[in-house]
Every structure is written in structure tokens, then in C-alpha cells.
Amino acid sequence: MYKKDFYFLGKITKTSGYKGNLMFFFDVDDITHYHDLGAVFIDIAGELIPFVITNLQFKNNRNAIVKLEDITSDEQAIALVGYELYLPLSFLPALSGNKFYFHEVNGFTVSDINYGIIGEIDHVFDQSGHAIFVIQGNGKEILIPVTDEFIKNVDRQKRTIEVETPPGLIEIYL
């Protein structure tokens, strides 16, 4: 089992009440896909450990009170607070059109309508509040914001993304 085969689902934020209940924060766009979730993997010391969910009750937006099998005390629950939650990539709902998951486009070739092939996506940097394609091309690192305005076409079969960037952006890297 490799972490690269999983996606980040959210985090255990706190305990809830007593008897081992936990509060999960789901860091996802559409929470409806997770209403019947039966299990989750928790990253404990770099290992993804499966836990069965015996009760899941959404409270608001993306927060839910969760009861995990075998977590029966406050002490056990407190020990899990702060840990990250993961699910296998196979649980992700399929996307179509120009929508994509960041992990999905690693290795895609990026071409600009005005400049042709720019390079290949190494990864998507998503720490700044705004995602950025990190592209390797002609021995240089090229950064392009991931925005619907720039993305003109995503072809999963050919593993390409066509963009149209504003004047001057690509020239910075040439």
C-alpha cells in the first residue's frame, strides 16, 4: 500500500462528546460523495491504517461527528486528533471536460495556444491558496496559475492540457 495510491480526504480536528467520538473535517469540494463512507485510512507515523466507520453524522458544511470501530474511549480518540485522513484514488468521482484532479495531470504535456509546447507538468503546487502548474520545459521550471480562464482544453487520452496565458507570462521563462 503506497501513499501515492491515495488522496488526502481531510483531518481529525477534535474529539466530540465522549466515548471516543471524533470530529472529521472533509477537505473536498462535494461532500455528498462521502455520506455513506464506511471506512477511512488514517496516516499514523507515515503508515496508512484502515479504520471502519460505525457512525457518520454530518453537522455542517464539511464537518462530521464520526465513530470509529475499536475507538471506545476519550483517551483513544484524543490520540488521533490532528491526524490526516485518506482514501484510495479509486474512490474519487470521475471528472470530465476541463475539470481534473491535481494528481491526475502529473506528466501531462502543456501547450500554449500562442507558444506551442511548453513542457511537462511535474506537479501542482497548491500551498498558496491558488494552485500553480509546475512545468519542466527546456531545462527550466515554468509556473502557470491553474485557472479556468487559462485552461482551454484537457485531453486525458493524449495526456495534454492546452492553455492560453496572458501576454508576457511565458516570455518570462524563455
C-alpha positions in Angstrom: 0.0 0.0 0.0 1.6 3.2 -1.2 0.5 6.7 -0.2 0.7 7.8 -3.9 -2.3 5.5 -4.5 -4.4 7.5 -2.0 -5.7 11.1 -1.8 -6.0 13.5 1.1 -9.6 13.5 2.4 -9.3 15.7 5.4 -8.3 15.8 9.0 -9.4 14.7 12.5 -9.9 18.1 14.2 -11.1 17.2 17.7 -13.0 14.9 19.9 -16.7 15.2 20.1 -18.5 14.5 23.4 -17.2 11.4 25.0 -16.9 7.6 24.3 -14.4 8.1 21.5 -16.4 10.2 19.0 -14.3 12.3 16.7 -14.8 15.4 14.5 -13.7 15.0 10.9 -13.1 17.9 8.6 -13.6 16.9 5.0 -11.4 18.9 2.6 -13.4 18.2 -0.5 -15.5 20.1 -3.0 -18.6 18.0 -2.9 -19.4 16.4 0.4 -22.3 14.3 -0.9 -19.9 11.6 -2.2 -19.0 10.8 1.4 -22.3 10.5 3.2 -22.2 6.7 3.2 -18.4 6.3 3.9 -17.7 3.0 5.6 -14.0 3.3 6.2 -11.1 5.7 6.2 -7.3 5.4 6.3 -5.5 7.5 8.9 -1.9 8.4 8.4 -0.2 7.4 11.7 3.6 7.8 11.6 3.7 7.6 7.8 1.6 4.4 7.7 -2.0 4.4 6.3 -4.0 2.5 8.8 -7.6 1.5 7.9 -10.4 2.2 10.4 -14.1 1.1 10.0 -16.6 3.9 10.4 -19.6 2.7 12.5 -21.4 6.1 12.6 -21.1 9.2 10.5 -23.2 12.3 11.1 -22.6 15.5 9.1 -23.0 18.6 11.3 -22.4 21.5 8.9 -20.7 22.1 5.6 -17.7 19.7 5.7 -17.6 18.7 9.4 -18.9 15.4 10.7 -19.1 13.5 14.0 -17.6 10.1 13.4 -17.5 6.9 15.5 -14.7 4.5 14.6 -14.8 0.9 15.4 -12.5 0.0 18.3 -12.1 3.6 19.4 -14.2 3.4 22.6 -12.6 5.9 25.0 -11.7 9.6 25.1 -8.0 8.7 25.5 -8.0 6.7 22.3 -9.9 9.5 20.5 -7.6 12.2 21.7 -4.6 10.3 20.4 -6.0 10.6 16.9 -6.7 14.3 16.9 -4.6 16.1 14.3 -4.1 13.1 12.0 -4.8 13.2 8.3 -7.4 11.1 6.6 -7.0 9.4 3.2 -9.0 7.3 0.8 -7.8 5.2 -2.2 -7.8 7.1 -5.5 -10.4 4.7 -6.8 -13.0 6.4 -4.5 -12.7 9.7 -6.4 -15.7 10.5 -8.6 -14.8 10.7 -12.3 -14.4 14.2 -13.7 -14.9 15.2 -17.3 -14.3 18.1 -19.6 -11.7 20.6 -18.4 -12.0 19.5 -14.7 -9.3 17.4 -13.2 -7.6 16.3 -10.0 -4.2 17.7 -9.4 -2.5 14.3 -9.1 -4.2 13.2 -12.4 -2.3 15.7 -14.6 1.3 15.0 -13.4 3.2 14.1 -16.6 0.7 15.8 -18.9 2.2 17.9 -21.7 1.2 21.6 -21.6 1.0 23.6 -24.8 0.1 27.3 -25.1 -2.1 28.4 -28.0 0.5 31.1 -28.8 3.8 29.4 -28.0 3.3 25.7 -28.7 4.6 23.0 -26.3 5.8 24.5 -23.1 6.8 21.3 -21.2 5.5 18.6 -18.9 3.7 19.1 -15.6 6.0 17.9 -12.8 3.4 18.6 -10.1 0.7 21.1 -9.0 1.8 23.4 -6.2 -1.3 24.1 -4.0 0.0 25.7 -0.8 -0.5 29.3 -1.6 -4.3 29.3 -1.8 -4.1 29.3 -5.5 -2.8 26.3 -7.4 0.1 26.6 -9.8 1.3 24.1 -12.5 5.0 23.5 -12.1 6.1 22.6 -15.6 9.5 21.3 -16.7 10.4 22.5 -20.1 13.7 23.1 -22.0 15.7 22.7 -18.7 13.6 25.4 -17.0 10.9 25.4 -14.4 7.8 27.2 -15.7 5.0 28.3 -13.4 1.4 28.8 -14.7 -1.6 29.5 -12.4 -4.3 26.8 -12.6 -7.3 28.9 -13.6 -10.3 28.2 -15.7 -9.5 31.4 -17.6 -6.2 29.9 -18.9 -7.2 26.3 -19.4 -8.7 25.8 -22.8 -8.7 22.0 -23.2 -7.8 18.9 -21.2 -7.3 15.7 -23.3 -7.0 12.7 -20.9 -6.4 10.3 -23.8 -3.5 12.3 -25.2 -2.4 13.4 -21.7 -2.3 17.1 -22.8 -3.5 20.4 -21.5 -3.9 23.4 -23.8 -3.7 26.8 -22.2 -3.8 30.4 -23.3 -1.7 32.5 -21.0 -1.7 36.3 -20.9 1.0 38.2 -22.9 4.3 38.2 -21.1 3.8 35.2 -18.8 5.6 32.7 -21.0 8.3 35.2 -22.1 9.5 35.4 -18.5 10.8 31.8 -18.9 12.1 31.9 -22.5 
